[in-house]
């Protein structure tokens, strides 16, 4: 079991400010972990504890955002039930095998993949905000939901950076729904993978409980403001924020992997 480190009050304030910003960004475009994980590492937490603590904080933020989209009828759990189930399964398996996998090759390819996601979003035709129809249910749709949920859940359990961006781009490409519905799907699935991954980290003793709770509350506030901003201003606000965040994620990962 992890013996919790004492955190200086001034450092705690900085971490909470970072968490607020991460929650705001994550509710709109994903990628909040690219702010919080480096901050936790800088605070002196071991890498595995930083990942676990980030999962605790991120679960608060993603829950707040997902509930906001659900209450605005921008997410229908029954339609996405297969995605929910397979995301949970993938997240648990990914977290269990995280220490067994070499992440070096993955980290080198991630920046390229995420940058392609930004380019796709920039040039892809966006479905208007007032078109809220979901695709018709079919065998193909069900298999898409299973495979997408498992792969992205597994990735979030293993690594995590850019998971929200991958959810948004793959959802737009596979189901042709608008950005508001896409945000609802991405934030909810992110909550599921965060939550189930967190359970495994807790069982392994890799979570700084008090720090995760403090940052989680700030993430909740940032996520609430971010989700309401996205819903109020629609795709004209979501799209540029998403592209900028994804490009920033790609550049940071590239620097981290190739420097």
C-alpha positions in Angstrom: 0.0 0.0 0.0 1.3 3.4 -1.0 2.4 5.7 1.9 1.0 9.1 1.1 3.5 11.9 0.7 2.9 15.2 2.5 2.0 17.9 0.1 3.0 21.6 0.8 -0.1 23.9 0.8 1.3 26.2 -1.9 2.0 23.2 -4.1 -1.5 21.9 -3.5 -3.0 25.2 -4.6 -0.9 25.0 -7.9 -2.1 21.4 -8.4 -5.7 22.4 -7.9 -5.4 25.3 -10.3 -4.0 22.9 -12.9 -6.8 20.5 -12.2 -9.4 23.2 -12.8 -7.9 24.1 -16.2 -7.7 20.4 -17.1 -11.3 19.8 -16.2 -12.4 22.7 -18.4 -10.4 21.5 -21.3 -11.3 17.9 -20.8 -15.0 18.5 -20.8 -14.8 20.1 -24.3 -12.0 18.3 -26.1 -10.3 15.8 -23.8 -6.6 15.8 -23.0 -6.7 17.1 -19.4 -4.4 14.4 -18.3 -1.6 16.1 -20.3 -1.8 18.8 -17.7 -2.4 16.9 -14.5 0.0 13.9 -14.9 3.2 16.1 -15.5 2.1 18.3 -12.6 1.7 15.2 -10.3 5.1 13.9 -11.4 6.6 17.3 -10.6 5.1 17.1 -7.2 7.2 14.1 -6.5 4.8 11.2 -6.9 6.1 8.0 -8.3 4.9 7.4 -11.9 2.4 4.6 -11.1 1.0 6.7 -8.2 0.7 9.7 -10.4 -1.3 7.7 -12.9 -3.6 6.3 -10.2 -4.1 9.7 -8.5 -4.9 11.2 -11.8 -7.5 8.6 -12.4 -9.2 9.5 -9.1 -9.2 13.2 -10.0 -10.2 12.6 -13.6 -13.1 10.4 -12.5 -14.7 13.4 -10.7 -14.3 15.6 -13.8 -15.5 13.1 -16.3 -18.5 12.3 -14.1 -19.5 15.9 -13.9 -19.2 16.4 -17.7 -21.0 13.2 -18.6 -23.9 14.0 -16.3 -24.2 17.5 -17.8 -24.4 16.1 -21.3 -26.9 13.4 -20.2 -29.2 16.0 -18.5 -29.2 18.0 -21.7 -30.3 14.8 -23.6 -27.0 14.6 -25.5 -26.3 11.1 -24.4 -28.6 8.0 -24.5 -27.2 5.2 -22.3 -29.5 2.5 -23.9 -28.2 3.2 -27.4 -24.5 3.1 -26.2 -24.8 0.2 -23.8 -22.4 -2.1 -25.7 -19.8 0.7 -25.8 -20.2 1.2 -22.1 -19.7 -2.5 -21.3 -16.7 -3.0 -23.6 -15.0 0.2 -22.5 -15.2 -1.0 -18.9 -13.8 -4.4 -19.9 -11.0 -2.9 -21.9 -10.0 -0.4 -19.1 -9.8 -3.2 -16.5 -7.6 -5.4 -18.7 -5.4 -2.5 -19.8 -4.8 -1.4 -16.2 -3.9 -4.9 -15.2 -1.3 -5.4 -17.9 0.1 -1.8 -17.9 3.3 -3.0 -16.1 3.8 -5.8 -18.6 3.8 -3.8 -21.8 6.7 -1.8 -23.4 5.3 1.7 -24.1 8.3 3.0 -26.0 7.1 2.2 -29.5 3.6 3.4 -28.6 4.8 6.7 -27.3 6.7 7.4 -30.6 3.7 6.7 -32.7 1.1 8.5 -30.6 2.0 12.1 -31.7 1.5 11.2 -35.3 -1.8 9.5 -34.7 -3.1 12.4 -32.6 -2.0 15.0 -35.1 -3.8 13.1 -37.9 -6.9 13.3 -35.6 -6.6 17.1 -35.5 -6.2 17.3 -39.3 -9.3 15.1 -39.8 -11.4 17.2 -37.5 -10.2 20.4 -39.1 -11.2 19.4 -42.6 -14.1 17.0 -41.9 -17.6 18.3 -42.6 -19.3 18.9 -39.3 -22.9 17.8 -38.8 -25.0 20.8 -37.8 -25.8 21.2 -34.1 -29.6 20.9 -34.6 -29.3 17.5 -36.1 -29.5 15.2 -33.1 -30.4 11.9 -34.8 -28.4 8.8 -33.9 -27.5 6.2 -36.5 -29.9 3.3 -37.0 -29.2 0.1 -34.9 -27.7 -2.7 -36.9 -25.3 -5.6 -36.5 -22.5 -3.5 -37.9 -23.2 -0.7 -35.4 -23.1 -3.2 -32.5 -19.7 -4.5 -33.6 -18.4 -1.0 -34.1 -19.4 -0.1 -30.5 -17.8 -3.3 -29.1 -14.5 -2.8 -30.9 -14.3 0.9 -30.3 -15.2 0.6 -26.6 -12.7 -2.2 -25.9 -9.8 -0.7 -27.8 -10.1 2.8 -26.4 -10.9 1.4 -22.9 -7.8 -0.7 -23.0 -5.7 2.2 -24.2 -7.0 4.4 -21.4 -6.0 1.7 -18.9 -2.5 1.3 -20.4 -1.6 4.9 -21.1 -4.4 7.5 -21.3 -3.0 10.6 -23.1 -5.4 11.6 -25.9 -8.2 9.1 -25.0 -10.9 11.8 -25.2 -9.5 13.0 -28.6 -9.6 9.5 -29.9 -13.1 9.0 -28.7 -14.3 12.2 -30.4 -12.6 11.6 -33.8 -13.5 7.9 -34.0 -17.1 8.6 -33.0 -17.5 11.3 -35.6 -16.0 9.1 -38.3 -17.9 5.9 -37.4 -21.3 7.2 -36.6 -21.6 10.6 -38.4 -23.1 12.5 -35.5 -22.7 16.1 -34.5 -20.1 17.5 -32.2 -22.4 17.9 -29.2 -23.5 14.3 -29.3 -19.9 13.3 -29.9 -18.9 15.2 -26.7 -21.6 13.4 -24.8 -20.3 10.0 -25.9 -16.6 10.9 -25.4 -17.0 12.3 -21.9 -19.2 9.4 -20.7 -16.9 6.7 -22.1 -14.0 8.5 -20.5 -15.8 8.4 -17.2 -16.3 4.6 -17.5 -12.7 3.9 -18.4 -11.5 6.2 -15.7 -13.7 4.7 -13.1 -13.0 1.1 -13.7 -9.2 1.8 -14.1 -9.4 3.7 -10.8 -10.8 0.6 -9.0 -7.8 -1.5 -10.1 -5.3 1.3 -9.1 -7.0 1.5 -5.7 -6.7 -2.3 -5.2 -3.1 -2.1 -6.1 -2.6 0.8 -3.6 -1.4 3.2 -6.3 -3.5 6.3 -5.4 -2.8 9.4 -3.2 -6.3 9.6 -1.9 -6.4 13.1 -0.3 -4.6 14.7 -3.2 -6.8 13.0 -5.7 -9.9 14.2 -3.9 -8.7 17.8 -3.7 -7.8 17.9 -7.4 -11.0 16.0 -8.2 -13.2 18.8 -6.7 -11.4 21.4 -8.8 -11.7 19.2 -11.9 -15.5 19.0 -11.3 -15.8 22.7 -11.3 -13.8 23.1 -14.4 -15.7 20.3 -16.1 -19.0 21.8 -15.2 -18.1 25.2 -16.7 -16.5 23.6 -19.8 -19.5 21.3 -20.5 -22.0 24.2 -20.2 -19.8 26.4 -22.4 -19.7 23.6 -25.1 -23.4 23.1 -25.0 -24.2 26.8 -25.1 -21.8 27.8 -27.9 -21.9 24.5 -29.9 -19.6 23.4 -32.7 -18.3 26.9 -33.4 -16.7 26.8 -30.0 -15.9 23.1 -29.7 -14.2 22.6 -33.0 -11.4 25.2 -32.7 -10.8 24.3 -29.0 -10.6 20.6 -29.9 -8.1 21.2 -32.8 -5.9 23.4 -30.6 -5.9 21.0 -27.7 -5.2 18.0 -30.0 -2.3 19.8 -31.7 -0.9 20.7 -28.3 -1.2 17.1 -27.1 0.6 15.9 -30.2 3.4 18.4 -29.8 3.9 17.5 -26.1 3.9 13.8 -26.7 6.3 14.2 -29.6 8.7 16.3 -27.5 8.4 13.7 -24.6 9.0 10.7 -26.9 11.6 12.0 -29.3 13.6 14.5 -27.3 
